[in-house]
Each structure stands twice: as C-alpha cells, then as structure tokens.
Amino acid sequence: MNLIQLMMKRKELIPLIAFVSLAGFGATAMSFYTLAKPDVIINKRNNPEPWENVNPNHPQKLITINQKWRPIEELQKVRKLTK
C-alpha cells in the first residue's frame, strides 16, 4: 500500500513507474523468447557442437524481410562427405 499511497500523493511518478515496469516486463519476455528458440543451447553436455544441427533453410533472425533461404551448396557437399 505504501507505493500506491506515494503514487496518489505524487502523480508525476505514475508515468515513470509505468515505463520502468513496461521495460522490465519487455526484458523478461524477450529473455524467455530467446531461450525458447531451438537455436539456443543451454545444456552443452548432451550436444557439445550445436552449430552442426542448424538448418540453413530456417531463418535464424528475429525479423526477416524479403529474404529467400537457400541451402548452401558447399555445406551440403561437406555433410554428404562426412556422413
């Protein structure tokens, strides 16, 4: 109740508290979004080389505008030779 009483006394703090709360929520949400993506590896014991499992046809950026994803020919040749 102390914070609410302070906001009622000093109304100029309301936008400041709102923006700080919004920034904190946004940072937390972006952290969870980044951890939920499949290209982020938290446990390296089970997969010590995660870069080998990256699909070149799947975009790895947050926002992709007018970009076509094609497999890299050299990478496909190397994968065929190493299998």
Biopython code that builds the backbone (N, CA, C, O; Angstrom):
import numpy as np
from Bio.PDB.StructureBuilder import StructureBuilder

atoms = [
    (1, "MET", "N", (0.812, -1.199, 0.000)),
    (1, "MET", "CA", (0.000, 0.000, 0.000)),
    (1, "MET", "C", (0.854, 1.261, 0.000)),
    (1, "MET", "O", (0.383, 2.324, -0.403)),
    (2, "ASN", "N", (2.076, 1.159, 0.436)),
    (2, "ASN", "CA", (2.937, 2.327, 0.518)),
    (2, "ASN", "C", (3.206, 2.912, -0.873)),
    (2, "ASN", "O", (3.225, 4.134, -1.028)),
    (3, "LEU", "N", (3.414, 2.066, -1.881)),
    (3, "LEU", "CA", (3.673, 2.531, -3.233)),
    (3, "LEU", "C", (2.443, 3.210, -3.820)),
    (3, "LEU", "O", (2.558, 4.227, -4.502)),
    (4, "ILE", "N", (1.278, 2.653, -3.557)),
    (4, "ILE", "CA", (0.036, 3.247, -4.071)),
    (4, "ILE", "C", (-0.224, 4.599, -3.416)),
    (4, "ILE", "O", (-0.648, 5.540, -4.088)),
    (5, "GLN", "N", (0.021, 4.704, -2.131)),
    (5, "GLN", "CA", (-0.157, 5.987, -1.452)),
    (5, "GLN", "C", (0.826, 7.026, -1.981)),
    (5, "GLN", "O", (0.468, 8.193, -2.140)),
    (6, "LEU", "N", (2.065, 6.611, -2.255)),
    (6, "LEU", "CA", (3.059, 7.528, -2.810)),
    (6, "LEU", "C", (2.633, 8.005, -4.187)),
    (6, "LEU", "O", (2.801, 9.179, -4.517)),
    (7, "MET", "N", (2.076, 7.093, -5.004)),
    (7, "MET", "CA", (1.621, 7.483, -6.341)),
    (7, "MET", "C", (0.428, 8.429, -6.268)),
    (7, "MET", "O", (0.286, 9.300, -7.126)),
    (8, "MET", "N", (-0.434, 8.276, -5.263)),
    (8, "MET", "CA", (-1.574, 9.178, -5.128)),
    (8, "MET", "C", (-1.125, 10.569, -4.671)),
    (8, "MET", "O", (-1.734, 11.575, -5.038)),
    (9, "LYS", "N", (-0.065, 10.620, -3.874)),
    (9, "LYS", "CA", (0.445, 11.921, -3.427)),
    (9, "LYS", "C", (1.177, 12.630, -4.565)),
    (9, "LYS", "O", (0.973, 13.820, -4.803)),
    (10, "ARG", "N", (2.024, 11.890, -5.256)),
    (10, "ARG", "CA", (2.845, 12.478, -6.316)),
    (10, "ARG", "C", (2.467, 11.840, -7.643)),
    (10, "ARG", "O", (3.003, 10.797, -8.016)),
    (11, "LYS", "N", (1.563, 12.460, -8.335)),
    (11, "LYS", "CA", (1.021, 11.901, -9.568)),
    (11, "LYS", "C", (2.040, 11.918, -10.706)),
    (11, "LYS", "O", (1.844, 11.224, -11.704)),
    (12, "GLU", "N", (3.108, 12.682, -10.587)),
    (12, "GLU", "CA", (4.121, 12.707, -11.648)),
    (12, "GLU", "C", (4.954, 11.428, -11.690)),
    (12, "GLU", "O", (5.681, 11.196, -12.656)),
    (13, "LEU", "N", (4.855, 10.599, -10.655)),
    (13, "LEU", "CA", (5.588, 9.329, -10.648)),
    (13, "LEU", "C", (4.873, 8.221, -11.415)),
    (13, "LEU", "O", (5.485, 7.198, -11.722)),
    (14, "ILE", "N", (3.610, 8.399, -11.727)),
    (14, "ILE", "CA", (2.829, 7.350, -12.398)),
    (14, "ILE", "C", (3.423, 6.992, -13.763)),
    (14, "ILE", "O", (3.614, 5.804, -14.024)),
    (15, "PRO", "N", (3.729, 7.953, -14.653)),
    (15, "PRO", "CA", (4.327, 7.564, -15.937)),
    (15, "PRO", "C", (5.709, 6.921, -15.774)),
    (15, "PRO", "O", (6.052, 5.997, -16.511)),
    (16, "LEU", "N", (6.492, 7.401, -14.822)),
    (16, "LEU", "CA", (7.818, 6.835, -14.593)),
    (16, "LEU", "C", (7.719, 5.369, -14.160)),
    (16, "LEU", "O", (8.445, 4.516, -14.671)),
    (17, "ILE", "N", (6.838, 5.089, -13.238)),
    (17, "ILE", "CA", (6.659, 3.716, -12.765)),
    (17, "ILE", "C", (6.097, 2.838, -13.889)),
    (17, "ILE", "O", (6.468, 1.670, -14.008)),
    (18, "ALA", "N", (5.221, 3.386, -14.695)),
    (18, "ALA", "CA", (4.643, 2.621, -15.809)),
    (18, "ALA", "C", (5.715, 2.260, -16.833)),
    (18, "ALA", "O", (5.771, 1.117, -17.288)),
    (19, "PHE", "N", (6.571, 3.223, -17.203)),
    (19, "PHE", "CA", (7.608, 2.944, -18.197)),
    (19, "PHE", "C", (8.662, 1.975, -17.671)),
    (19, "PHE", "O", (9.121, 1.106, -18.412)),
    (20, "VAL", "N", (9.044, 2.109, -16.427)),
    (20, "VAL", "CA", (10.021, 1.188, -15.848)),
    (20, "VAL", "C", (9.437, -0.219, -15.756)),
    (20, "VAL", "O", (10.136, -1.196, -16.026)),
    (21, "SER", "N", (8.178, -0.331, -15.382)),
    (21, "SER", "CA", (7.524, -1.647, -15.324)),
    (21, "SER", "C", (7.417, -2.269, -16.713)),
    (21, "SER", "O", (7.662, -3.464, -16.880)),
    (22, "LEU", "N", (7.053, -1.464, -17.708)),
    (22, "LEU", "CA", (6.956, -1.957, -19.078)),
    (22, "LEU", "C", (8.318, -2.421, -19.595)),
    (22, "LEU", "O", (8.403, -3.456, -20.255)),
    (23, "ALA", "N", (9.370, -1.679, -19.309)),
    (23, "ALA", "CA", (10.723, -2.069, -19.742)),
    (23, "ALA", "C", (11.158, -3.366, -19.059)),
    (23, "ALA", "O", (11.756, -4.229, -19.701)),
    (24, "GLY", "N", (10.869, -3.509, -17.787)),
    (24, "GLY", "CA", (11.215, -4.743, -17.082)),
    (24, "GLY", "C", (10.455, -5.941, -17.625)),
    (24, "GLY", "O", (11.029, -7.016, -17.797)),
    (25, "PHE", "N", (9.175, -5.765, -17.895)),
    (25, "PHE", "CA", (8.383, -6.849, -18.468)),
    (25, "PHE", "C", (8.888, -7.204, -19.863)),
    (25, "PHE", "O", (8.970, -8.382, -20.209)),
    (26, "GLY", "N", (9.227, -6.196, -20.664)),
    (26, "GLY", "CA", (9.727, -6.446, -22.020)),
    (26, "GLY", "C", (11.053, -7.191, -22.004)),
    (26, "GLY", "O", (11.264, -8.096, -22.812)),
    (27, "ALA", "N", (11.946, -6.823, -21.097)),
    (27, "ALA", "CA", (13.240, -7.509, -20.997)),
    (27, "ALA", "C", (13.051, -8.961, -20.564)),
    (27, "ALA", "O", (13.721, -9.856, -21.079)),
    (28, "THR", "N", (12.155, -9.192, -19.633)),
    (28, "THR", "CA", (11.879, -10.557, -19.188)),
    (28, "THR", "C", (11.247, -11.387, -20.304)),
    (28, "THR", "O", (11.622, -12.541, -20.513)),
    (29, "ALA", "N", (10.296, -10.801, -21.013)),
    (29, "ALA", "CA", (9.630, -11.522, -22.108)),
    (29, "ALA", "C", (10.617, -11.844, -23.226)),
    (29, "ALA", "O", (10.568, -12.940, -23.785)),
    (30, "MET", "N", (11.507, -10.920, -23.564)),
    (30, "MET", "CA", (12.493, -11.170, -24.614)),
    (30, "MET", "C", (13.479, -12.249, -24.185)),
    (30, "MET", "O", (13.923, -13.040, -25.017)),
    (31, "SER", "N", (13.829, -12.296, -22.912)),
    (31, "SER", "CA", (14.717, -13.343, -22.413)),
    (31, "SER", "C", (14.075, -14.714, -22.553)),
    (31, "SER", "O", (14.723, -15.660, -22.998)),
    (32, "PHE", "N", (12.806, -14.828, -22.176)),
    (32, "PHE", "CA", (12.112, -16.106, -22.310)),
    (32, "PHE", "C", (11.926, -16.492, -23.773)),
    (32, "PHE", "O", (12.019, -17.669, -24.122)),
    (33, "TYR", "N", (11.666, -15.509, -24.630)),
    (33, "TYR", "CA", (11.523, -15.782, -26.066)),
    (33, "TYR", "C", (12.832, -16.310, -26.642)),
    (33, "TYR", "O", (12.827, -17.262, -27.423)),
    (34, "THR", "N", (13.941, -15.706, -26.267)),
    (34, "THR", "CA", (15.246, -16.131, -26.760)),
    (34, "THR", "C", (15.593, -17.529, -26.268)),
    (34, "THR", "O", (16.157, -18.323, -27.021)),
    (35, "LEU", "N", (15.268, -17.842, -25.026)),
    (35, "LEU", "CA", (15.556, -19.176, -24.504)),
    (35, "LEU", "C", (14.654, -20.244, -25.114)),
    (35, "LEU", "O", (15.033, -21.414, -25.162)),
    (36, "ALA", "N", (13.471, -19.863, -25.578)),
    (36, "ALA", "CA", (12.537, -20.836, -26.140)),
    (36, "ALA", "C", (12.872, -21.195, -27.580)),
    (36, "ALA", "O", (12.366, -22.194, -28.091)),
    (37, "LYS", "N", (13.710, -20.408, -28.247)),
    (37, "LYS", "CA", (14.073, -20.713, -29.629)),
    (37, "LYS", "C", (14.949, -21.953, -29.678)),
    (37, "LYS", "O", (15.740, -22.185, -28.764)),
    (38, "PRO", "N", (14.821, -22.752, -30.728)),
    (38, "PRO", "CA", (15.586, -24.005, -30.789)),
    (38, "PRO", "C", (17.075, -23.814, -31.041)),
    (38, "PRO", "O", (17.842, -24.753, -30.829)),
    (39, "ASP", "N", (17.517, -22.648, -31.480)),
    (39, "ASP", "CA", (18.936, -22.469, -31.754)),
    (39, "ASP", "C", (19.720, -22.049, -30.521)),
    (39, "ASP", "O", (20.937, -21.877, -30.601)),
    (40, "VAL", "N", (19.055, -21.880, -29.383)),
    (40, "VAL", "CA", (19.740, -21.562, -28.134)),
    (40, "VAL", "C", (19.963, -22.856, -27.365)),
    (40, "VAL", "O", (19.017, -23.597, -27.100)),
    (41, "ILE", "N", (21.207, -23.127, -27.009)),
    (41, "ILE", "CA", (21.553, -24.360, -26.308)),
    (41, "ILE", "C", (21.927, -24.003, -24.872)),
    (41, "ILE", "O", (22.845, -23.217, -24.640)),
    (42, "ILE", "N", (21.218, -24.581, -23.918)),
    (42, "ILE", "CA", (21.518, -24.341, -22.515)),
    (42, "ILE", "C", (22.395, -25.456, -21.964)),
    (42, "ILE", "O", (23.318, -25.193, -21.193)),
    (43, "ASN", "N", (22.117, -26.699, -22.349)),
    (43, "ASN", "CA", (22.853, -27.852, -21.859)),
    (43, "ASN", "C", (23.861, -28.285, -22.924)),
    (43, "ASN", "O", (23.468, -28.878, -23.929)),
    (44, "LYS", "N", (25.137, -28.006, -22.731)),
    (44, "LYS", "CA", (26.144, -28.349, -23.721)),
    (44, "LYS", "C", (26.710, -29.749, -23.526)),
    (44, "LYS", "O", (27.478, -30.213, -24.370)),
    (45, "ARG", "N", (26.362, -30.428, -22.456)),
    (45, "ARG", "CA", (26.877, -31.787, -22.245)),
    (45, "ARG", "C", (26.284, -32.768, -23.247)),
    (45, "ARG", "O", (26.987, -33.640, -23.757)),
    (46, "ASN", "N", (24.989, -32.626, -23.529)),
    (46, "ASN", "CA", (24.332, -33.545, -24.451)),
    (46, "ASN", "C", (24.643, -33.220, -25.906)),
    (46, "ASN", "O", (24.609, -34.109, -26.757)),
    (47, "ASN", "N", (24.943, -31.965, -26.203)),
    (47, "ASN", "CA", (25.210, -31.557, -27.580)),
    (47, "ASN", "C", (26.385, -30.584, -27.576)),
    (47, "ASN", "O", (26.166, -29.372, -27.559)),
    (48, "PRO", "N", (27.626, -31.074, -27.591)),
    (48, "PRO", "CA", (28.769, -30.161, -27.475)),
    (48, "PRO", "C", (29.010, -29.318, -28.724)),
    (48, "PRO", "O", (29.682, -28.289, -28.642)),
    (49, "GLU", "N", (28.482, -29.724, -29.876)),
    (49, "GLU", "CA", (28.676, -28.969, -31.118)),
    (49, "GLU", "C", (27.320, -28.639, -31.737)),
    (49, "GLU", "O", (26.931, -29.263, -32.724)),
    (50, "PRO", "N", (26.596, -27.673, -31.178)),
    (50, "PRO", "CA", (25.236, -27.396, -31.654)),
    (50, "PRO", "C", (25.185, -26.738, -33.029)),
    (50, "PRO", "O", (24.132, -26.756, -33.668)),
    (51, "TRP", "N", (26.275, -26.163, -33.501)),
    (51, "TRP", "CA", (26.262, -25.469, -34.779)),
    (51, "TRP", "C", (26.135, -26.451, -35.946)),
    (51, "TRP", "O", (25.829, -26.037, -37.064)),
    (52, "GLU", "N", (26.364, -27.735, -35.705)),
    (52, "GLU", "CA", (26.212, -28.710, -36.778)),
    (52, "GLU", "C", (24.752, -29.033, -37.069)),
    (52, "GLU", "O", (24.439, -29.554, -38.139)),
    (53, "ASN", "N", (23.866, -28.737, -36.142)),
    (53, "ASN", "CA", (22.449, -29.051, -36.309)),
    (53, "ASN", "C", (21.614, -27.872, -36.805)),
    (53, "ASN", "O", (20.387, -27.968, -36.832)),
    (54, "VAL", "N", (22.237, -26.778, -37.192)),
    (54, "VAL", "CA", (21.495, -25.602, -37.646)),
    (54, "VAL", "C", (21.001, -25.853, -39.065)),
    (54, "VAL", "O", (21.775, -26.221, -39.949)),
    (55, "ASN", "N", (19.727, -25.651, -39.266)),
    (55, "ASN", "CA", (19.121, -25.843, -40.582)),
    (55, "ASN", "C", (19.326, -24.578, -41.404)),
    (55, "ASN", "O", (18.847, -23.517, -41.004)),
    (56, "PRO", "N", (20.023, -24.649, -42.545)),
    (56, "PRO", "CA", (20.249, -23.438, -43.342)),
    (56, "PRO", "C", (18.984, -22.923, -44.016)),
    (56, "PRO", "O", (18.953, -21.775, -44.460)),
    (57, "ASN", "N", (17.937, -23.748, -44.103)),
    (57, "ASN", "CA", (16.679, -23.297, -44.705)),
    (57, "ASN", "C", (15.807, -22.530, -43.726)),
    (57, "ASN", "O", (14.845, -21.878, -44.132)),
    (58, "HIS", "N", (16.130, -22.600, -42.453)),
    (58, "HIS", "CA", (15.329, -21.934, -41.423)),
    (58, "HIS", "C", (15.997, -20.613, -41.036)),
    (58, "HIS", "O", (17.165, -20.612, -40.649)),
    (59, "PRO", "N", (15.273, -19.478, -41.134)),
    (59, "PRO", "CA", (15.891, -18.192, -40.781)),
    (59, "PRO", "C", (16.230, -18.128, -39.299)),
    (59, "PRO", "O", (15.444, -18.571, -38.461)),
    (60, "GLN", "N", (17.391, -17.581, -38.971)),
    (60, "GLN", "CA", (17.855, -17.503, -37.591)),
    (60, "GLN", "C", (17.700, -16.102, -37.006)),
    (60, "GLN", "O", (18.101, -15.863, -35.867)),
    (61, "LYS", "N", (17.131, -15.186, -37.760)),
    (61, "LYS", "CA", (16.974, -13.813, -37.291)),
    (61, "LYS", "C", (15.627, -13.623, -36.606)),
    (61, "LYS", "O", (14.711, -14.426, -36.784)),
    (62, "LEU", "N", (15.514, -12.558, -35.823)),
    (62, "LEU", "CA", (14.248, -12.238, -35.175)),
    (62, "LEU", "C", (13.220, -11.793, -36.213)),
    (62, "LEU", "O", (12.067, -12.220, -36.169)),
    (63, "ILE", "N", (13.639, -10.934, -37.148)),
    (63, "ILE", "CA", (12.764, -10.454, -38.215)),
    (63, "ILE", "C", (13.504, -10.610, -39.535)),
    (63, "ILE", "O", (14.636, -10.146, -39.667)),
    (64, "THR", "N", (12.880, -11.254, -40.508)),
    (64, "THR", "CA", (13.460, -11.420, -41.827)),
    (64, "THR", "C", (12.508, -10.794, -42.833)),
    (64, "THR", "O", (11.336, -11.165, -42.904)),
    (65, "ILE", "N", (13.019, -9.833, -43.619)),
    (65, "ILE", "CA", (12.184, -9.133, -44.588)),
    (65, "ILE", "C", (12.718, -9.413, -45.990)),
    (65, "ILE", "O", (13.871, -9.110, -46.297)),
    (66, "ASN", "N", (11.867, -9.996, -46.838)),
    (66, "ASN", "CA", (12.180, -10.254, -48.248)),
    (66, "ASN", "C", (13.512, -10.968, -48.439)),
    (66, "ASN", "O", (14.343, -10.523, -49.231)),
    (67, "GLN", "N", (13.718, -12.033, -47.749)),
    (67, "GLN", "CA", (14.949, -12.780, -47.897)),
    (67, "GLN", "C", (14.611, -14.236, -48.152)),
    (67, "GLN", "O", (13.820, -14.840, -47.427)),
    (68, "LYS", "N", (15.213, -14.791, -49.183)),
    (68, "LYS", "CA", (14.979, -16.188, -49.520)),
    (68, "LYS", "C", (16.101, -17.027, -48.936)),
    (68, "LYS", "O", (17.275, -16.671, -49.040)),
    (69, "TRP", "N", (15.738, -18.127, -48.332)),
    (69, "TRP", "CA", (16.719, -19.016, -47.720)),
    (69, "TRP", "C", (16.936, -20.211, -48.636)),
    (69, "TRP", "O", (16.011, -20.960, -48.949)),
    (70, "ARG", "N", (18.189, -20.366, -49.055)),
    (70, "ARG", "CA", (18.555, -21.491, -49.903)),
    (70, "ARG", "C", (19.659, -22.281, -49.217)),
    (70, "ARG", "O", (20.474, -21.709, -48.494)),
    (71, "PRO", "N", (19.691, -23.591, -49.437)),
    (71, "PRO", "CA", (20.789, -24.365, -48.848)),
    (71, "PRO", "C", (22.126, -23.984, -49.484)),
    (71, "PRO", "O", (22.192, -23.677, -50.674)),
    (72, "ILE", "N", (23.161, -24.007, -48.699)),
    (72, "ILE", "CA", (24.499, -23.678, -49.176)),
    (72, "ILE", "C", (25.086, -24.942, -49.806)),
    (72, "ILE", "O", (25.164, -25.992, -49.169)),
    (73, "GLU", "N", (25.495, -24.818, -51.062)),
    (73, "GLU", "CA", (25.948, -25.995, -51.796)),
    (73, "GLU", "C", (27.192, -26.622, -51.172)),
    (73, "GLU", "O", (27.287, -27.844, -51.061)),
    (74, "GLU", "N", (28.135, -25.790, -50.769)),
    (74, "GLU", "CA", (29.366, -26.314, -50.182)),
    (74, "GLU", "C", (29.085, -27.050, -48.879)),
    (74, "GLU", "O", (29.690, -28.083, -48.592)),
    (75, "LEU", "N", (28.175, -26.514, -48.109)),
    (75, "LEU", "CA", (27.816, -27.158, -46.851)),
    (75, "LEU", "C", (27.148, -28.510, -47.091)),
    (75, "LEU", "O", (27.403, -29.462, -46.353)),
    (76, "GLN", "N", (26.311, -28.605, -48.097)),
    (76, "GLN", "CA", (25.666, -29.868, -48.426)),
    (76, "GLN", "C", (26.688, -30.906, -48.890)),
    (76, "GLN", "O", (26.564, -32.086, -48.561)),
    (77, "LYS", "N", (27.692, -30.477, -49.646)),
    (77, "LYS", "CA", (28.736, -31.404, -50.094)),
    (77, "LYS", "C", (29.556, -31.921, -48.911)),
    (77, "LYS", "O", (29.874, -33.108, -48.835)),
    (78, "VAL", "N", (29.887, -31.029, -48.006)),
    (78, "VAL", "CA", (30.665, -31.433, -46.837)),
    (78, "VAL", "C", (29.862, -32.399, -45.963)),
    (78, "VAL", "O", (30.417, -33.372, -45.452)),
    (79, "ARG", "N", (28.574, -32.143, -45.789)),
    (79, "ARG", "CA", (27.728, -33.047, -44.999)),
    (79, "ARG", "C", (27.642, -34.428, -45.632)),
    (79, "ARG", "O", (27.669, -35.436, -44.926)),
    (80, "LYS", "N", (27.537, -34.483, -46.964)),
    (80, "LYS", "CA", (27.483, -35.778, -47.642)),
    (80, "LYS", "C", (28.796, -36.540, -47.473)),
    (80, "LYS", "O", (28.791, -37.761, -47.319)),
    (81, "LEU", "N", (29.921, -35.818, -47.502)),
    (81, "LEU", "CA", (31.223, -36.470, -47.389)),
    (81, "LEU", "C", (31.500, -36.961, -45.963)),
    (81, "LEU", "O", (32.183, -37.968, -45.781)),
    (82, "THR", "N", (30.981, -36.265, -44.964)),
    (82, "THR", "CA", (31.261, -36.631, -43.576)),
    (82, "THR", "C", (30.310, -37.694, -43.051)),
    (82, "THR", "O", (30.577, -38.269, -41.995)),
    (83, "LYS", "N", (29.228, -37.975, -43.731)),
    (83, "LYS", "CA", (28.276, -38.994, -43.247)),
    (83, "LYS", "C", (28.699, -40.377, -43.610)),
    (83, "LYS", "O", (28.009, -41.340, -43.278)),
]
sb = StructureBuilder()
sb.init_structure("model")
sb.init_model(0)
sb.init_chain("A")
sb.init_seg("    ")
for serial, (resi, resn, name, xyz) in enumerate(atoms, 1):
    if name == "N":
        sb.init_residue(resn, " ", resi, " ")
    sb.init_atom(name, np.array(xyz, "f"), 0.0, 1.0, " ", f" {name:<3s}", serial, name[0])
structure = sb.get_structure()
